[in-house]
């Protein structure tokens, strides 16, 4: 199985929360990584998402210390929408 991994940066202008994560995260830019696998048996190339993770800094670690948290695309999108609405209200 060939796994395809893509990474992108997501920026939050305000502190934010994610479903399943107890602590509020600071505003800033975060790396999000998505793994996809090919869907077999089709006459065209298609991929299915198998995991999305966000890299969050550890509160008690150094600047290079982070934790990798699995997040659903819907939870990430909801956090981004809440952040955008807060920016609109400012």
TAHULIN-V495535 format. One record per pair of residues at least 6 apart in sequence whose C-alpha atoms are under 7 Angstrom apart, sorted by the first residue. I is the first residue (numbers start at 1). J is the second residue. Records with the same first field share a line. If there is no record, write none. Layout:
I = J, J
//
This chain:
2 = 37, 38
3 = 35, 36, 37
4 = 35, 36, 37
5 = 33, 34, 35, 36
6 = 33, 34, 35
7 = 31, 32, 33, 34
8 = 31, 32, 33
9 = 29, 30, 31, 32
10 = 29, 30, 31, 32
11 = 28, 29, 30
12 = 27, 28, 29, 80, 83
13 = 27, 28, 83
14 = 27, 83
15 = 24, 25, 26, 27
16 = 24, 25, 26, 27, 79
17 = 24, 25, 79
18 = 75, 76, 79
19 = 75
30 = 54, 55, 56
31 = 54, 55
32 = 53, 54, 55
33 = 52, 53, 54
34 = 51, 52, 53
35 = 49, 50, 51, 52
36 = 47, 48, 49, 50
37 = 47, 48, 49, 50
38 = 46, 47, 48
39 = 46, 47, 48
52 = 70, 71, 72, 73
53 = 68, 69, 70, 71
54 = 68, 69, 70, 71
55 = 66, 67, 68, 69
56 = 66, 67, 68
57 = 65, 66, 67
58 = 65, 66, 67
//
